[in-house]
Amino acid sequence: MTEQTTQVVLFDDGLSRFGPLSDLRASFEQRLGALTCLERARIVLGRVDAIYPLEHLQAVCTERHGASGIGVSKLPAGGGDVILINGTLDSLEDAATLGSSAVRTAGDGRLAIARLPRRDAERILECPAQWERTLSTAQRAPLAHGHLVGTPWDLLNRLERSLPADIALLSRSGEWGDRSTTGVYRFGHHALFMDPTAKVLPGAVIDTTDGPVLLAAGAVIRPGAVVTGPVAVLDHATIIDRAQVKARSVIGPWSKMGGEIGSVVVQGYSNKAHDGHLGDAIVGEWVNIGAGTCNSNLLNTYSEVSTRLDAAGNTERTGRAFYGGVIGDHAKVAILVALNTGSTVGTGAMIAVARPPTFVHRFAWMTPERTQSYRFGRFEETLRAAMQRRGLSPGIAYLARLRDLHAAHGSSVTGA
């Protein structure tokens, strides 16, 4: 008898909140450290058979992942057990010891990871947020490793652990090693992991005293840049000349970062190529930050930072003295802008005022003369121009999702 293959399924239970960062990506596509849960599962478990995003992201996820053979909101044919993984889980160490009909839960009772018979998995996937109602017999235990990331500030809290762990995962396969050249000032007892195609140019400084530094395929650190680990510079990302990249930073694929950066996670395809400070912040894709623009990540009173993630949401406490905020996908920030502590910048916003409000609505067009809604046609032209620079273009479902977001949020801009 042939042994039935265990299927690996990632799901979004809709209980984590990332504000505009969730507009275009599911929880398992969020960079929760150097890796997304989707990327992490492929490394640790060797496969992902299906993904279950929230309903409003099904078309986008199908467009993004369907061609790779991943089932979207549907289990592939076959029997055997199913490993269910919450998309906000930032470690898969528990997967190695997960027996049949076993469930691991977070401290708040959310389902984190489970290995179940197919029929039980299918019932849970109908409404994973209420998994306990559909599963009465299972070996339940709390997570031994990892954490379900609930908010952007929760993500930042976890970077001290999640980032070095992800660097270890990324570097365990392939020919990684310290390939820095003559003229690079290199010190510290942690490792410098470099893909064979990555480059550190003469005059750069790499400090691994407090954590490792990883440079993925095609990554470049230019002359005069100072990088202090733990830091991950992912595929084809560039650290600009004389940049200062501080600890607990992730520079996502095809991004360019300059100036002063610290405790920042960049999803990918975003640019901050000039001087200016960015700290304790999460940045989406296709963001551009102009020369001299800075964000504040600490109040003058040294008190706890409060923030608001959504227009309809309440202001909430972050539990952090250092919190810069989030910048949604396709946001553009002009030169010499000062972003307030704990700012939320919505998807598609265009900011060209010196001191914007702490909460910037999705598709806000902000100039010294007035704040109005960014006309979608004009927004799409800019989006296409930015993506074309990387040889890419938006998909039909992706644009449809953006149009829906604009229709839902664009009218609220002038009432901010």
N, C-alpha and C positions, 0 to 999 in steps of 0.2 A: 504494500500500500504506500502511495506517495504522500509524504508529509505535506500538509497544507501550509501555504505561506502566510505568515503574519503580516497584516497590512498596517501601514502607518498613516494616521489621519490627524491633521491639525484642524483645530476649530477655534472660532472667535465667539466667546460667550457674551460679548457686548457689555461686560461689567467694568472693564478698564476704560479710562477716559484720557484721551490725548488731544482733545480740542481739534483744531484744524488739521493736525497731523493725521487724523483718522479719515479725513475727507476722501482721500484717494487710495488708501492702503488699509488692509486688514491688520489685525493685531500681529499675526505671524509674519507680516512684512515690515514691521517696525524694527529699526535697528536698536535692539536692547543690549547694548554693548557693541562689540565689533561686528556681531552677527545678528541676523534676524533669526527667529525660531525656525523658519523654513530652511535657511542655510545651515543652521546648527543640526537640525534633524538629518539632513543629507549627509553631513560629516559623521555624526555619531551613529546613526542607524542605517546609513547607506541608501536610504530611499524615502520618498514621500509618495503615497499612493493617491491621496485625496485631501482636499482642503474644503473647509466649510466656513466661508466668510459670512458676514451679515448680509441680509437680502439686498441692500442698496449697493453692495460692492460685488455682487455675483457676476455681473456682465464684465466689469473691469478685470476681475480675477480670471475669468474664463479667457478673455483676450490676452492677458499677460502670461498665463500658465497652461492654458488648455493644449497648446501645440506640443508641450513637453510630455504629454501623456498623463498628466495629473487630472484626476476626476474632480470636478467642482460641484460641491453640494450633492455628490452622489458617490456611493461606494462602488469600486470596481467589482466585477463578478468574481466569485470565489468564496470559499469558506474559511475556516480557521479563525484564530483570534484577531482582534483589532486593537492596536495601541492608539489610544486617544491622547492627544497632547494639546493642552491649552496654549494658544498662540502667544500668550504673554509670559510663558515660563522661560526663565533666563538660564536654565541649566538642565541637561538631560542625564545627569549622573544616576538618577533613580531608575532610569530605564533598564540599566544593566541588571538590577535585582528584582525586577517586576515579574512576579509569577502570574499564572492564569487567574482570572477573576479577582485581580488586585486593583485597589484604588488608592491614590495618594492625593491628599487634599491640602490646600493652603490654610493658613491660620484663621481666615475668615470663612472657612467651609467651602470655598470654591473648588471645583474639580480641577486638579492640576495635570495629572497623568493617570492613565488607567490601562489595563490590559483585560479585555472582555470578550466573551463570545459575540459573534457578529450581530445576533438579534438584539442583545442588550446595547451594543454600541449604536445601532440604528435608532433605537428608542431614545437614547440620550441625545443624539445629534439633532433630533427634532426640536429640542429646547435645552441646550446644555446648561443654561443658567439655573434650571430647576432639575438638575440631574438626580437629586435625592428622591424625588417623587417617582422616578421610573426604575430605580435600582435599590432593591431591598436586601439582596444577598450578595455580598462581596466582602473581601478582606480589606477593610479601610484602615488607613494609617496616615499620619501627617507626613508631609515632604521631609525627607532627610537632607536633601540638597536642593538649592535653587529657591526661586521666589516668583510669585506672580506679580509682575510690574503693573501698578494700578494707575499711575499718573506720570507726567514728565518729571516732577521733582522726585518721585519714587525711583525712576530710572537713574537720575543723577546720584541718588543715595547709594545705588547698587554698583556704580562703576568701579569702585575700589576693588570689588570682588569679580564682577562679571567680565571686565575688560581683560585682566591677566588670564582668566580662564579661557576666554575666547581666543586670545593670542596663542595659548598653548594648543588649542584645538587646531587652529589654522596652520601652525608650524609643525604639527606632528607628521604631516604628509608632504612629500616633495623635497626638493633639494634646497633647504633653507640654511643660511649661514651668514656670518659677518663678512660682507664683501665690500666694506668701506675702503676707499682708495687713499693713497697718500695725500696728506693735507687735510684730512678729516680729524677733528679733535674728538676722541672717543674715550669715555671713562664710565665707570660704574660696573658692578658685579653681575647685574642681570644681562640677559642676552639681547643682542641685536639680530633679529631675524630678517633676512633679505631674500626675496625671490631672485633667481638668477637674472631676471630682466630689470630689477629695481636698481636705482642709482642714488648714491650720496655723493654730491660733488664737493671738491676741495673748498675748505673754508667753513663747512658746516660743523656744528657741534652736536654730538649725540650723548645725552646723559642718561644712563640706565641705572643710576644709584638706587632709585626707589621703585623701579619696575621696568619690564622689557619694552622694546620698541620693535614694531613689525612693519615692514614695507612689502606690500603685496606686488603682484605682477605689474610692471610698468610704472610703479610709483617713483617719484623723484623728490629729493630734498636738495634745494638749490643753495648756492654759496651764501654763507653768512647766517643761515637759519639755525636756530637753537631748538632742539627737540628734547623734551624731558619726559621720560617714561613714567607710567605706562601710557603708551600711545600706539594707535594702529592707523597707518596710512594705507588705504585700500587701493584696489586696482586702478592704475593710471591716474591717481591723484597726485597733485603737486603742492609742495610747500615752497612758497615764493621766497626769493632772496631776502635775507635779514628778518624773516618771520620769527616769532617766538611762540612755539607750541608747547603749552604747559601740560602737566600730567592729567590723566583721565580724559583724554581727547581721542575721538574717532573721526577721521576724515574719510568720508564715504567715496565710492568710486567716481572717477572723472571730475573731482572737485579741485578747486584751486584756492588755497588759503594763505593769506599774508597777514601782517600786523601781529597783534597780540591775541592769542587764543588760549583758553584754559577751561577744562572740564566742559567740553563742547562735543555733542554728537551731531554730525552732519550726515543725513541720509544718503546723499549722493548728487552729482551733477549740479553742484552749487558753487558759487564763486564769492570769495572775499579776498580779492587779489591786492589790496592796498592797506596802508596803515589804518589803525583804528583797533579798538578793543572789543572782543566778544567773549563773554564768560558765563559759565553755568547755564548753558542754553541748548535747546534742541532745534535743529534746522532741517527743514524738509528738502525736497528736490527742486531744482531749477530756480533756486533763490539767488539773487544778486545783491550784494551789499557794497555800496559805493565808498569811495576814498574818504578817510577821516571819520566815518561813521563809527560810533561807539555805543555799547549798551552798558547799563549799570547793573551790576549783580549784587550790590550791597547798599543797604539804606544808610544814610548819614547817621541815623540813630542806632545802627547795629541791631535793630530789632528784627523779628520774624517777618518774612516777606509774605504778603497775601497776593492773590491773583484771581483772574477770571478766565476760564478756558473757552466759554461760549457766550454768545449774546444773551441767551435766555437763562444762563446759569448765574448762580450767586458768587460773590467774592468768597474765596476760601483760603484758609491758612495752609502754608506749605510745610511748616515745621523746619524751614531752613532759613538761616541768615543770608546765605548765598544762593540766589536764584535769579537768573536773568530773564528766562521766559522761553517762549516757543515762536518760531517763524514758520508759517505754513508754506506749502508748495507754491511755486511761481510768484512769490512775493518779490517785489523790487523795492529796495531802499536806496535813496539817492545819497549824494555826498553830504558829509557834515551833519548827519542826523544823530540826535541823542535819544536813544530808546530808554525809557524809564525802567526801573527795577521791576521785574516780574511781568514784563510786557507779553501780550499775546497778539501776534500779527496774523491776520486771517489769510486763507488761501487767496491768491490772486490780487492781493493788495498792492497798491503803488503809492509809496510814501515819499513826498518831496517837500516836507515841512521840517523845520529844525527840531521841534519838540512835539511829536505826535502824542495822542493820548495813550494811556497804558493798555487799553483794549482797542485794537484796530479791526473793524469789521472785514469780513470776507469781501473781496472785490471793491474795497474802498479806493477811490482815486483822490489823493490828498495833495493839494497845492496850497501856496500861501493865499490864493484868491478864494478857494472854496473846497469843500469836500463833497464829492458826488460819487455815484456808482460808475465803476469802470465799464464802459460799453463793451459788451461781449465780443463784438466783431473786432474791436481794437485790441482787446486782450488776446484773442486768438491769433491775431497777426504777430504779436510780440512772442507768444508761446511758440509758434511755428518757427520764428526767426531764431529763438534761443535753442530749440531742439535741433534745428538744421545745422547749427554750428558743431554739433556732435554727430552729425550724419543720421539723425533720428527724426521721426515724425509721429504725431499723436495718433492713436488708434480711434476707431469709430466709437467704441464704448467709453473710452477715456474722455473724449470730447463731449459725449452725451452726458456723462456724469458731471463734468464741469458746467455744462449748460443748466443742468438741474440745480446745482449748487448756486449758480448765479441767479436763477429764477427765484430760489428760496431765500437768498440772503441779500441780493443786490438792492432791493427796495428798502432795506433797513439802514443803508449806509448813511443817508442824509439825516436820518433821525438820531444819529449817534450823539 
